[in-house]
Amino acid sequence: MIEAHRLTKRYGEKTAVDGLDFTVRPGTVTGFLGPNGAGKSTTMRMIVGLDAPTSGSVRVNGRRYAEHRAPLQEVGALLEAKSIHPGRSAFNHLMALAHTHGIPRSRVEEVIGLTGLQSVAGKRAGAFSLGMGQRLGIAAALLGDPATVMLDEPVNGLDPEGVLWIRNLLTGLAEEGRTVFVSSHLMSEVALVADHLIVVGRGRLLADTTVQDLVRQAGGDAVHVATADPARLREVLAGPGVEITGRAGAEELLVTGLTAREIGLKAAEHSIALFELSTRTVSLEEAFMDLTRDAVEYHGTTTGTTGTTGTPTTTGIETSRSAA
Ligand SMILES: Nc1ncnc2c1ncn2[C@@H]1O[C@H](COP(=O)(O)OP(=O)(O)OP(=O)(O)O)[C@@H](O)[C@H]1O
C-alpha cells in the first residue's frame, strides 16, 4: 500500500508535485499517468526516499521509506535513472544488492529465472539491450520479495513481446496480493497493464479512477443521429441521463445515455425518419487528452478529481439534458 498525503515538492520556484493525495491499494495494478513533466518521477523518488517532500508525506506499507529496517523487502522500485555498474554481470549486480539485505543466492537465481535472464546472467550489464536492462531492473526490484512494487515507465521503448511480458508479470504480482504502481506518459501503454489509474498534470491530481470510469467521465459512447425532424426526435428521446447535443436547426444530433438500438427503436415507434445512426466510441487516448488538456488550461484555485468533456458551449449548439 502507498499513501500520499498532501505530498508536495518544490525545486526553487518550480512546484513539481503539488499537494497530491492518493492511495495505491494492494491486489491490483495501478497506473500513474500524466504528460511529460507532470511530476510522476518526482513522486516516485519521494516514495522511496530519494527526494524529501517539501511538505506533506508519503508512506509505503504504513511507514515512511526511511523507517523501514529492510526497505528492499518492503518496496521494490525500478526508477528511470539506471544505477547499474556497466562492467558488472547481471548476476553479480543482483548478488551485490542481495548482500546488503542478507538475501540468499537462491533468491538471486529465482529472480533471474522470473525475468528470463538465465542466458545472459553472466554478461556485462553495460552491453544489455533496453529490454534486457529493463528486465534486470525488474529483477532487482523483485529481489526482496516486496509487498509493493513500483516501476517508472517500465514499457518505455519495449517491443510488443516485452510489453506483453511485463503485463503478465505485473498482473501476476497483483494477483499475489501485492501493490503494483506503474508510471507512464502514454495512456495506450498504461491501459494495457493497469486497472486503476491515478492521473496527474502539473503536479496535481486530475483523476483517481478506473480505466472504465475514465472513459465514462469523458462522455462514454455517443450516438450520432441524423433526422428530418430533430426537434421531435429530441422530445421522443428525452429522459433520465440522456443528453442531446446539436447545432440549432441542423439535422445532426449527438446523443449520450442511449444506445443506437434504443434510438432506432424509439424513432421507428414514432415514425421519425433517420438518415444516419452510428455509435462513436471515446477512446482512452481521447479521455486522457481531455483530462490533461484541462490541466494545461488550468489557472485557478481548485483541483478536480473528475474529468468531463462537459457540454459544448460553442454558440449555436443546443443541448437538452434531462435530470438523472
Ligand atoms: N531536480 C530537479 N530540479 C529542478 N526541477 C526539477 C527537478 N526534478 C524535476 N524537476 C521539474 O519538476 C517537474 C516534474 O518532473 P518529473 O520528472 O517528476 O515529471 P514526470 O511526470 O516524471 O515527467 P516525464 O514523463 O517526462 O518523466 C518538471 O517540470 C521538471 O523539470
The ligand as an SDF file (V2000), in Angstrom:
LIG
                    3D

 31 33  0  0  0  0  0  0  0  0999 V2000
   15.9800   18.1310   -9.5310 N   0  0  0  0  0  0  0  0  0  0  0  0
   15.1470   18.9880  -10.1240 C   0  0  0  0  0  0  0  0  0  0  0  0
   15.3910   20.3140  -10.1190 N   0  0  0  0  0  0  0  0  0  0  0  0
   14.5490   21.1820  -10.7220 C   0  0  0  0  0  0  0  0  0  0  0  0
   13.4050   20.8420  -11.3430 N   0  0  0  0  0  0  0  0  0  0  0  0
   13.0940   19.5390  -11.3740 C   0  0  0  0  0  0  0  0  0  0  0  0
   13.9420   18.5400  -10.7780 C   0  0  0  0  0  0  0  0  0  0  0  0
   13.3590   17.3240  -10.9710 N   0  0  0  0  0  0  0  0  0  0  0  0
   12.2230   17.5590  -11.6640 C   0  0  0  0  0  0  0  0  0  0  0  0
   12.0680   18.8750  -11.8960 N   0  0  0  0  0  0  0  0  0  0  0  0
   10.9350   19.5030  -12.6160 C   0  0  0  0  0  0  0  0  0  0  0  0
    9.7410   19.0840  -11.9910 O   0  0  0  0  0  0  0  0  0  0  0  0
    8.7290   18.7870  -12.9540 C   0  0  0  0  0  0  0  0  0  0  0  0
    8.2550   17.3640  -12.7910 C   0  0  0  0  0  0  0  0  0  0  0  0
    9.2620   16.4910  -13.2500 O   0  0  0  0  0  0  0  0  0  0  0  0
    9.1370   14.9030  -13.2280 P   0  0  0  0  0  0  0  0  0  0  0  0
   10.4000   14.3540  -13.8220 O   0  0  0  0  0  0  0  0  0  0  0  0
    8.7600   14.4530  -11.8900 O   0  0  0  0  0  0  0  0  0  0  0  0
    7.9150   14.6740  -14.2360 O   0  0  0  0  0  0  0  0  0  0  0  0
    7.4480   13.3390  -14.9350 P   0  0  0  0  0  0  0  0  0  0  0  0
    5.9680   13.3370  -14.8380 O   0  0  0  0  0  0  0  0  0  0  0  0
    8.1730   12.1740  -14.3850 O   0  0  0  0  0  0  0  0  0  0  0  0
    7.8450   13.5610  -16.4410 O   0  0  0  0  0  0  0  0  0  0  0  0
    8.4020   12.5310  -17.5330 P   0  0  0  0  0  0  0  0  0  0  0  0
    7.2310   11.7630  -18.0330 O   0  0  0  0  0  0  0  0  0  0  0  0
    8.9570   13.4550  -18.5690 O   0  0  0  0  0  0  0  0  0  0  0  0
    9.4450   11.6880  -16.8770 O   0  0  0  0  0  0  0  0  0  0  0  0
    9.3400   19.0790  -14.3070 C   0  0  0  0  0  0  0  0  0  0  0  0
    8.9630   20.3800  -14.6890 O   0  0  0  0  0  0  0  0  0  0  0  0
   10.8200   19.0060  -14.0580 C   0  0  0  0  0  0  0  0  0  0  0  0
   11.5180   19.8410  -14.9260 O   0  0  0  0  0  0  0  0  0  0  0  0
  1  2  1  0
  2  3  1  0
  2  7  2  0
  3  4  2  0
  4  5  1  0
  5  6  2  0
  6  7  1  0
  6 10  1  0
  7  8  1  0
  8  9  2  0
  9 10  1  0
 10 11  1  0
 11 12  1  0
 11 30  1  0
 12 13  1  0
 13 14  1  0
 13 28  1  0
 14 15  1  0
 15 16  1  0
 16 17  2  0
 16 18  1  0
 16 19  1  0
 19 20  1  0
 20 21  2  0
 20 22  1  0
 20 23  1  0
 23 24  1  0
 24 25  2  0
 24 26  1  0
 24 27  1  0
 28 29  1  0
 28 30  1  0
 30 31  1  0
M  END
$$$$
